[in-house]
Amino acid sequence: MPENAPTLLDLFGPVMIGPSSSHTAGVARIAYLARKILKTPLERARITFYGSLARTWKGHGSDKAAIAGLLGILPEDERLAFAPEIAQREGLEIEILSDYAGPERYHTNTVVLELEGGDERLRVRGSSIGGGEIRLKSVNGFQAELDGGLAAILVLHHDEVGVIAELASLLAAAGLNIASLASHRRDKGDEALIVAEVDGAVSSRLLEAAARIHGVLDVVHVPSIKS
């Protein structure tokens, strides 16, 4: 097949509810993953659309898509169209904002989700890059670069020697191949975030073992949205 030949995804787009793969399906997937990162029951959410999304979210149903994702509804689920009503019934407080400018580094289809539940606060920035494909660009200010294609483990820890090595050993012992591993820190000796994408299922036992690594503050499992 020629390298630039169109695929079925190019011709027909992903399986989804809604008029736009980038403005509906992608937004739902970003919100879905953000909700999975929040470890407490979701009570309030502020959704801010940037760039193209800020101008077109009403017509493309991006608001319904974001709310659906926060409810655990993926874009192929017909409940997406009724997500605002479901959220209202569940007592979820939603605020939707548009920012027509935003930082230049932001992708034109960017959404920022600020989630609250109990004492936990979470800020996730994601980009919908077309065809339903996404990138989670940051989690609470740390670079992330997740696309939801593989299960991932996020490990928040003190920036000190040995944490990455211990985590890699745990993953190897569990029989999980590391597809990618990156570490991002705010400053030397400050908090840092490890983002590890793996092939295979992540067990609760593994997450508990990772949480016991010296210097680790929190561990979050982010499931694949393509399994």
ChimeraX commands (.cxc) that place a marker at each C-alpha (Angstrom):
marker #1 position 0.00,0.00,0.00 radius 0.5
marker #1 position 1.41,3.46,-0.86 radius 0.5
marker #1 position 2.70,5.33,2.17 radius 0.5
marker #1 position 0.18,8.18,1.78 radius 0.5
marker #1 position -2.84,6.07,0.83 radius 0.5
marker #1 position -5.98,6.96,2.83 radius 0.5
marker #1 position -7.10,4.58,5.56 radius 0.5
marker #1 position -10.65,3.68,6.53 radius 0.5
marker #1 position -10.30,6.10,9.46 radius 0.5
marker #1 position -9.45,8.90,7.03 radius 0.5
marker #1 position -12.48,8.07,4.89 radius 0.5
marker #1 position -15.12,7.39,7.51 radius 0.5
marker #1 position -13.71,8.65,10.82 radius 0.5
marker #1 position -13.92,6.91,14.19 radius 0.5
marker #1 position -17.03,5.22,15.58 radius 0.5
marker #1 position -18.66,8.01,17.57 radius 0.5
marker #1 position -21.75,10.02,18.45 radius 0.5
marker #1 position -21.55,13.63,17.28 radius 0.5
marker #1 position -20.70,15.74,14.26 radius 0.5
marker #1 position -16.92,16.10,14.59 radius 0.5
marker #1 position -14.14,13.68,15.45 radius 0.5
marker #1 position -11.85,16.44,16.70 radius 0.5
marker #1 position -14.45,18.61,18.44 radius 0.5
marker #1 position -16.61,15.81,19.83 radius 0.5
marker #1 position -14.88,12.42,20.00 radius 0.5
marker #1 position -11.49,13.83,20.92 radius 0.5
marker #1 position -12.91,16.09,23.61 radius 0.5
marker #1 position -14.86,13.21,25.16 radius 0.5
marker #1 position -11.71,11.09,25.33 radius 0.5
marker #1 position -9.67,13.86,26.95 radius 0.5
marker #1 position -12.33,14.36,29.61 radius 0.5
marker #1 position -12.68,10.60,30.14 radius 0.5
marker #1 position -8.97,10.22,30.88 radius 0.5
marker #1 position -8.94,13.31,33.09 radius 0.5
marker #1 position -11.76,11.81,35.17 radius 0.5
marker #1 position -9.78,8.58,35.52 radius 0.5
marker #1 position -6.84,10.53,36.95 radius 0.5
marker #1 position -9.01,12.12,39.65 radius 0.5
marker #1 position -9.05,9.60,42.50 radius 0.5
marker #1 position -12.04,11.01,44.40 radius 0.5
marker #1 position -15.71,11.28,43.37 radius 0.5
marker #1 position -16.11,14.25,41.02 radius 0.5
marker #1 position -18.17,17.12,42.45 radius 0.5
marker #1 position -17.32,20.17,40.31 radius 0.5
marker #1 position -15.72,20.78,36.94 radius 0.5
marker #1 position -14.64,23.85,35.01 radius 0.5
marker #1 position -14.22,23.24,31.29 radius 0.5
marker #1 position -12.33,25.87,29.29 radius 0.5
marker #1 position -12.17,25.64,25.50 radius 0.5
marker #1 position -9.35,27.37,23.62 radius 0.5
marker #1 position -8.73,28.35,20.01 radius 0.5
marker #1 position -10.98,26.66,17.48 radius 0.5
marker #1 position -12.86,24.82,20.21 radius 0.5
marker #1 position -13.66,28.14,21.90 radius 0.5
marker #1 position -15.33,29.36,18.70 radius 0.5
marker #1 position -17.22,26.23,17.68 radius 0.5
marker #1 position -17.96,24.14,20.79 radius 0.5
marker #1 position -21.67,24.96,20.85 radius 0.5
marker #1 position -22.29,23.86,17.27 radius 0.5
marker #1 position -20.16,20.73,17.53 radius 0.5
marker #1 position -21.46,19.59,20.89 radius 0.5
marker #1 position -18.04,19.79,22.53 radius 0.5
marker #1 position -19.71,20.72,25.81 radius 0.5
marker #1 position -21.79,17.52,25.76 radius 0.5
marker #1 position -18.68,15.54,24.82 radius 0.5
marker #1 position -16.61,16.94,27.70 radius 0.5
marker #1 position -19.40,16.34,30.21 radius 0.5
marker #1 position -19.90,12.83,28.85 radius 0.5
marker #1 position -16.22,12.02,29.29 radius 0.5
marker #1 position -16.35,13.27,32.88 radius 0.5
marker #1 position -19.27,10.88,33.45 radius 0.5
marker #1 position -17.26,7.96,32.06 radius 0.5
marker #1 position -19.10,7.98,28.72 radius 0.5
marker #1 position -16.96,7.46,25.61 radius 0.5
marker #1 position -17.87,8.96,22.19 radius 0.5
marker #1 position -19.35,5.77,20.73 radius 0.5
marker #1 position -21.97,5.70,23.51 radius 0.5
marker #1 position -25.36,7.19,22.54 radius 0.5
marker #1 position -25.72,8.63,26.07 radius 0.5
marker #1 position -23.24,11.34,25.03 radius 0.5
marker #1 position -26.09,13.42,23.59 radius 0.5
marker #1 position -27.81,13.51,27.00 radius 0.5
marker #1 position -24.71,14.07,29.12 radius 0.5
marker #1 position -25.72,17.52,30.50 radius 0.5
marker #1 position -29.03,16.14,31.72 radius 0.5
marker #1 position -27.31,13.13,33.30 radius 0.5
marker #1 position -24.79,15.39,35.03 radius 0.5
marker #1 position -27.59,17.56,36.39 radius 0.5
marker #1 position -29.41,14.54,37.78 radius 0.5
marker #1 position -26.21,13.40,39.47 radius 0.5
marker #1 position -25.64,16.82,41.04 radius 0.5
marker #1 position -22.40,17.50,39.15 radius 0.5
marker #1 position -21.60,21.22,39.00 radius 0.5
marker #1 position -20.32,22.24,35.55 radius 0.5
marker #1 position -18.93,25.59,34.37 radius 0.5
marker #1 position -18.00,26.09,30.70 radius 0.5
marker #1 position -15.75,28.92,29.53 radius 0.5
marker #1 position -14.27,30.05,26.21 radius 0.5
marker #1 position -10.81,31.55,25.81 radius 0.5
marker #1 position -10.32,32.75,22.24 radius 0.5
marker #1 position -6.60,33.41,22.57 radius 0.5
marker #1 position -4.66,31.41,25.14 radius 0.5
marker #1 position -0.91,30.78,25.11 radius 0.5
marker #1 position 0.66,30.42,21.67 radius 0.5
marker #1 position 1.99,26.97,22.57 radius 0.5
marker #1 position -1.55,25.61,22.88 radius 0.5
marker #1 position -2.88,23.49,20.04 radius 0.5
marker #1 position -5.86,25.10,18.28 radius 0.5
marker #1 position -8.15,22.38,19.69 radius 0.5
marker #1 position -7.26,22.62,23.37 radius 0.5
marker #1 position -9.44,21.99,26.40 radius 0.5
marker #1 position -8.47,22.52,30.03 radius 0.5
marker #1 position -10.38,20.62,32.69 radius 0.5
marker #1 position -10.23,21.73,36.32 radius 0.5
marker #1 position -11.80,19.06,38.49 radius 0.5
marker #1 position -12.67,19.02,42.18 radius 0.5
marker #1 position -13.71,16.18,44.43 radius 0.5
marker #1 position -13.40,16.26,48.20 radius 0.5
marker #1 position -9.96,17.67,49.00 radius 0.5
marker #1 position -8.50,16.77,45.61 radius 0.5
marker #1 position -7.91,19.29,42.84 radius 0.5
marker #1 position -6.82,18.34,39.34 radius 0.5
marker #1 position -5.95,20.38,36.25 radius 0.5
marker #1 position -5.55,18.56,32.94 radius 0.5
marker #1 position -4.78,20.15,29.57 radius 0.5
marker #1 position -5.44,18.13,26.43 radius 0.5
marker #1 position -5.42,18.59,22.67 radius 0.5
marker #1 position -7.75,16.98,20.15 radius 0.5
marker #1 position -5.47,16.54,17.15 radius 0.5
marker #1 position -7.93,15.13,14.59 radius 0.5
marker #1 position -9.66,11.88,13.74 radius 0.5
marker #1 position -10.58,11.37,17.37 radius 0.5
marker #1 position -6.91,11.20,18.36 radius 0.5
marker #1 position -5.82,13.08,21.48 radius 0.5
marker #1 position -2.86,14.13,23.57 radius 0.5
marker #1 position -2.96,14.86,27.26 radius 0.5
marker #1 position -0.33,17.58,27.41 radius 0.5
marker #1 position -0.13,18.30,31.14 radius 0.5
marker #1 position -1.37,17.07,34.51 radius 0.5
marker #1 position -1.27,19.58,37.36 radius 0.5
marker #1 position 1.43,21.52,35.57 radius 0.5
marker #1 position 3.60,18.50,34.75 radius 0.5
marker #1 position 4.20,17.53,31.12 radius 0.5
marker #1 position 2.43,14.26,30.30 radius 0.5
marker #1 position 2.11,13.46,26.55 radius 0.5
marker #1 position -0.45,10.64,26.78 radius 0.5
marker #1 position -2.67,9.53,23.89 radius 0.5
marker #1 position -4.76,6.91,25.67 radius 0.5
marker #1 position -3.55,4.14,23.37 radius 0.5
marker #1 position -1.85,2.23,26.19 radius 0.5
marker #1 position -2.40,1.88,29.91 radius 0.5
marker #1 position -0.26,4.33,31.83 radius 0.5
marker #1 position 0.98,4.78,35.38 radius 0.5
marker #1 position 1.54,8.27,36.78 radius 0.5
marker #1 position 3.88,8.42,39.76 radius 0.5
marker #1 position 4.22,11.67,41.68 radius 0.5
marker #1 position 7.36,11.64,43.81 radius 0.5
marker #1 position 10.11,13.65,45.42 radius 0.5
marker #1 position 12.89,14.22,42.90 radius 0.5
marker #1 position 15.50,11.85,44.27 radius 0.5
marker #1 position 17.77,9.04,43.11 radius 0.5
marker #1 position 16.36,5.55,42.64 radius 0.5
marker #1 position 12.61,6.07,42.14 radius 0.5
marker #1 position 12.65,5.46,38.38 radius 0.5
marker #1 position 14.86,2.38,38.77 radius 0.5
marker #1 position 12.60,0.87,41.43 radius 0.5
marker #1 position 9.50,1.51,39.36 radius 0.5
marker #1 position 11.11,-0.09,36.30 radius 0.5
marker #1 position 12.03,-3.15,38.39 radius 0.5
marker #1 position 8.45,-3.49,39.63 radius 0.5
marker #1 position 7.08,-3.30,36.09 radius 0.5
marker #1 position 9.57,-5.90,34.88 radius 0.5
marker #1 position 8.70,-8.22,37.77 radius 0.5
marker #1 position 5.03,-7.87,36.85 radius 0.5
marker #1 position 5.81,-8.86,33.26 radius 0.5
marker #1 position 4.90,-5.47,31.85 radius 0.5
marker #1 position 6.91,-4.12,28.96 radius 0.5
marker #1 position 7.57,-0.37,29.16 radius 0.5
marker #1 position 6.48,1.25,25.89 radius 0.5
marker #1 position 7.61,4.70,27.02 radius 0.5
marker #1 position 8.84,6.28,30.23 radius 0.5
marker #1 position 9.42,9.96,30.92 radius 0.5
marker #1 position 10.08,11.98,34.04 radius 0.5
marker #1 position 9.25,15.65,34.43 radius 0.5
marker #1 position 10.11,17.90,37.36 radius 0.5
marker #1 position 9.49,21.51,38.25 radius 0.5
marker #1 position 12.98,21.99,39.69 radius 0.5
marker #1 position 15.88,19.90,40.98 radius 0.5
marker #1 position 14.94,18.35,44.30 radius 0.5
marker #1 position 11.29,19.39,43.92 radius 0.5
marker #1 position 8.32,17.16,43.07 radius 0.5
marker #1 position 8.50,15.18,39.83 radius 0.5
marker #1 position 6.09,13.10,37.76 radius 0.5
marker #1 position 6.93,9.79,36.09 radius 0.5
marker #1 position 4.71,8.86,33.14 radius 0.5
marker #1 position 5.08,5.20,32.18 radius 0.5
marker #1 position 3.06,3.64,29.34 radius 0.5
marker #1 position 2.97,-0.16,29.44 radius 0.5
marker #1 position 1.81,-3.12,27.39 radius 0.5
marker #1 position -0.70,-5.13,29.36 radius 0.5
marker #1 position -3.03,-4.90,32.33 radius 0.5
marker #1 position -2.01,-3.00,35.45 radius 0.5
marker #1 position -2.95,-4.75,38.69 radius 0.5
marker #1 position -3.93,-3.13,41.97 radius 0.5
marker #1 position -1.07,-5.05,43.60 radius 0.5
marker #1 position 1.42,-3.36,41.31 radius 0.5
marker #1 position -0.03,0.07,42.08 radius 0.5
marker #1 position 0.18,-0.63,45.81 radius 0.5
marker #1 position 3.81,-1.72,45.46 radius 0.5
marker #1 position 4.66,1.41,43.49 radius 0.5
marker #1 position 3.06,3.57,46.19 radius 0.5
marker #1 position 5.44,2.03,48.75 radius 0.5
marker #1 position 8.58,3.15,46.88 radius 0.5
marker #1 position 10.53,5.58,49.03 radius 0.5
marker #1 position 9.78,9.15,48.01 radius 0.5
marker #1 position 6.55,8.36,46.16 radius 0.5
marker #1 position 3.64,10.68,46.98 radius 0.5
marker #1 position 0.88,9.33,44.76 radius 0.5
marker #1 position 0.26,6.71,42.07 radius 0.5
marker #1 position -2.52,6.82,39.47 radius 0.5
marker #1 position -3.50,4.24,36.87 radius 0.5
marker #1 position -4.76,5.71,33.58 radius 0.5
marker #1 position -6.48,3.01,31.50 radius 0.5
marker #1 position -6.30,2.68,27.75 radius 0.5
marker #1 position -9.29,4.04,25.85 radius 0.5
marker #1 position -8.59,1.72,22.91 radius 0.5
marker #1 position -8.76,-1.68,24.57 radius 0.5
marker link #1:1,2 radius 0.2
marker link #1:2,3 radius 0.2
marker link #1:3,4 radius 0.2
marker link #1:4,5 radius 0.2
marker link #1:5,6 radius 0.2
marker link #1:6,7 radius 0.2
marker link #1:7,8 radius 0.2
marker link #1:8,9 radius 0.2
marker link #1:9,10 radius 0.2
marker link #1:10,11 radius 0.2
marker link #1:11,12 radius 0.2
marker link #1:12,13 radius 0.2
marker link #1:13,14 radius 0.2
marker link #1:14,15 radius 0.2
marker link #1:15,16 radius 0.2
marker link #1:16,17 radius 0.2
marker link #1:17,18 radius 0.2
marker link #1:18,19 radius 0.2
marker link #1:19,20 radius 0.2
marker link #1:20,21 radius 0.2
marker link #1:21,22 radius 0.2
marker link #1:22,23 radius 0.2
marker link #1:23,24 radius 0.2
marker link #1:24,25 radius 0.2
marker link #1:25,26 radius 0.2
marker link #1:26,27 radius 0.2
marker link #1:27,28 radius 0.2
marker link #1:28,29 radius 0.2
marker link #1:29,30 radius 0.2
marker link #1:30,31 radius 0.2
marker link #1:31,32 radius 0.2
marker link #1:32,33 radius 0.2
marker link #1:33,34 radius 0.2
marker link #1:34,35 radius 0.2
marker link #1:35,36 radius 0.2
marker link #1:36,37 radius 0.2
marker link #1:37,38 radius 0.2
marker link #1:38,39 radius 0.2
marker link #1:39,40 radius 0.2
marker link #1:40,41 radius 0.2
marker link #1:41,42 radius 0.2
marker link #1:42,43 radius 0.2
marker link #1:43,44 radius 0.2
marker link #1:44,45 radius 0.2
marker link #1:45,46 radius 0.2
marker link #1:46,47 radius 0.2
marker link #1:47,48 radius 0.2
marker link #1:48,49 radius 0.2
marker link #1:49,50 radius 0.2
marker link #1:50,51 radius 0.2
marker link #1:51,52 radius 0.2
marker link #1:52,53 radius 0.2
marker link #1:53,54 radius 0.2
marker link #1:54,55 radius 0.2
marker link #1:55,56 radius 0.2
marker link #1:56,57 radius 0.2
marker link #1:57,58 radius 0.2
marker link #1:58,59 radius 0.2
marker link #1:59,60 radius 0.2
marker link #1:60,61 radius 0.2
marker link #1:61,62 radius 0.2
marker link #1:62,63 radius 0.2
marker link #1:63,64 radius 0.2
marker link #1:64,65 radius 0.2
marker link #1:65,66 radius 0.2
marker link #1:66,67 radius 0.2
marker link #1:67,68 radius 0.2
marker link #1:68,69 radius 0.2
marker link #1:69,70 radius 0.2
marker link #1:70,71 radius 0.2
marker link #1:71,72 radius 0.2
marker link #1:72,73 radius 0.2
marker link #1:73,74 radius 0.2
marker link #1:74,75 radius 0.2
marker link #1:75,76 radius 0.2
marker link #1:76,77 radius 0.2
marker link #1:77,78 radius 0.2
marker link #1:78,79 radius 0.2
marker link #1:79,80 radius 0.2
marker link #1:80,81 radius 0.2
marker link #1:81,82 radius 0.2
marker link #1:82,83 radius 0.2
marker link #1:83,84 radius 0.2
marker link #1:84,85 radius 0.2
marker link #1:85,86 radius 0.2
marker link #1:86,87 radius 0.2
marker link #1:87,88 radius 0.2
marker link #1:88,89 radius 0.2
marker link #1:89,90 radius 0.2
marker link #1:90,91 radius 0.2
marker link #1:91,92 radius 0.2
marker link #1:92,93 radius 0.2
marker link #1:93,94 radius 0.2
marker link #1:94,95 radius 0.2
marker link #1:95,96 radius 0.2
marker link #1:96,97 radius 0.2
marker link #1:97,98 radius 0.2
marker link #1:98,99 radius 0.2
marker link #1:99,100 radius 0.2
marker link #1:100,101 radius 0.2
marker link #1:101,102 radius 0.2
marker link #1:102,103 radius 0.2
marker link #1:103,104 radius 0.2
marker link #1:104,105 radius 0.2
marker link #1:105,106 radius 0.2
marker link #1:106,107 radius 0.2
marker link #1:107,108 radius 0.2
marker link #1:108,109 radius 0.2
marker link #1:109,110 radius 0.2
marker link #1:110,111 radius 0.2
marker link #1:111,112 radius 0.2
marker link #1:112,113 radius 0.2
marker link #1:113,114 radius 0.2
marker link #1:114,115 radius 0.2
marker link #1:115,116 radius 0.2
marker link #1:116,117 radius 0.2
marker link #1:117,118 radius 0.2
marker link #1:118,119 radius 0.2
marker link #1:119,120 radius 0.2
marker link #1:120,121 radius 0.2
marker link #1:121,122 radius 0.2
marker link #1:122,123 radius 0.2
marker link #1:123,124 radius 0.2
marker link #1:124,125 radius 0.2
marker link #1:125,126 radius 0.2
marker link #1:126,127 radius 0.2
marker link #1:127,128 radius 0.2
marker link #1:128,129 radius 0.2
marker link #1:129,130 radius 0.2
marker link #1:130,131 radius 0.2
marker link #1:131,132 radius 0.2
marker link #1:132,133 radius 0.2
marker link #1:133,134 radius 0.2
marker link #1:134,135 radius 0.2
marker link #1:135,136 radius 0.2
marker link #1:136,137 radius 0.2
marker link #1:137,138 radius 0.2
marker link #1:138,139 radius 0.2
marker link #1:139,140 radius 0.2
marker link #1:140,141 radius 0.2
marker link #1:141,142 radius 0.2
marker link #1:142,143 radius 0.2
marker link #1:143,144 radius 0.2
marker link #1:144,145 radius 0.2
marker link #1:145,146 radius 0.2
marker link #1:146,147 radius 0.2
marker link #1:147,148 radius 0.2
marker link #1:148,149 radius 0.2
marker link #1:149,150 radius 0.2
marker link #1:150,151 radius 0.2
marker link #1:151,152 radius 0.2
marker link #1:152,153 radius 0.2
marker link #1:153,154 radius 0.2
marker link #1:154,155 radius 0.2
marker link #1:155,156 radius 0.2
marker link #1:156,157 radius 0.2
marker link #1:157,158 radius 0.2
marker link #1:158,159 radius 0.2
marker link #1:159,160 radius 0.2
marker link #1:160,161 radius 0.2
marker link #1:161,162 radius 0.2
marker link #1:162,163 radius 0.2
marker link #1:163,164 radius 0.2
marker link #1:164,165 radius 0.2
marker link #1:165,166 radius 0.2
marker link #1:166,167 radius 0.2
marker link #1:167,168 radius 0.2
marker link #1:168,169 radius 0.2
marker link #1:169,170 radius 0.2
marker link #1:170,171 radius 0.2
marker link #1:171,172 radius 0.2
marker link #1:172,173 radius 0.2
marker link #1:173,174 radius 0.2
marker link #1:174,175 radius 0.2
marker link #1:175,176 radius 0.2
marker link #1:176,177 radius 0.2
marker link #1:177,178 radius 0.2
marker link #1:178,179 radius 0.2
marker link #1:179,180 radius 0.2
marker link #1:180,181 radius 0.2
marker link #1:181,182 radius 0.2
marker link #1:182,183 radius 0.2
marker link #1:183,184 radius 0.2
marker link #1:184,185 radius 0.2
marker link #1:185,186 radius 0.2
marker link #1:186,187 radius 0.2
marker link #1:187,188 radius 0.2
marker link #1:188,189 radius 0.2
marker link #1:189,190 radius 0.2
marker link #1:190,191 radius 0.2
marker link #1:191,192 radius 0.2
marker link #1:192,193 radius 0.2
marker link #1:193,194 radius 0.2
marker link #1:194,195 radius 0.2
marker link #1:195,196 radius 0.2
marker link #1:196,197 radius 0.2
marker link #1:197,198 radius 0.2
marker link #1:198,199 radius 0.2
marker link #1:199,200 radius 0.2
marker link #1:200,201 radius 0.2
marker link #1:201,202 radius 0.2
marker link #1:202,203 radius 0.2
marker link #1:203,204 radius 0.2
marker link #1:204,205 radius 0.2
marker link #1:205,206 radius 0.2
marker link #1:206,207 radius 0.2
marker link #1:207,208 radius 0.2
marker link #1:208,209 radius 0.2
marker link #1:209,210 radius 0.2
marker link #1:210,211 radius 0.2
marker link #1:211,212 radius 0.2
marker link #1:212,213 radius 0.2
marker link #1:213,214 radius 0.2
marker link #1:214,215 radius 0.2
marker link #1:215,216 radius 0.2
marker link #1:216,217 radius 0.2
marker link #1:217,218 radius 0.2
marker link #1:218,219 radius 0.2
marker link #1:219,220 radius 0.2
marker link #1:220,221 radius 0.2
marker link #1:221,222 radius 0.2
marker link #1:222,223 radius 0.2
marker link #1:223,224 radius 0.2
marker link #1:224,225 radius 0.2
marker link #1:225,226 radius 0.2
marker link #1:226,227 radius 0.2
view
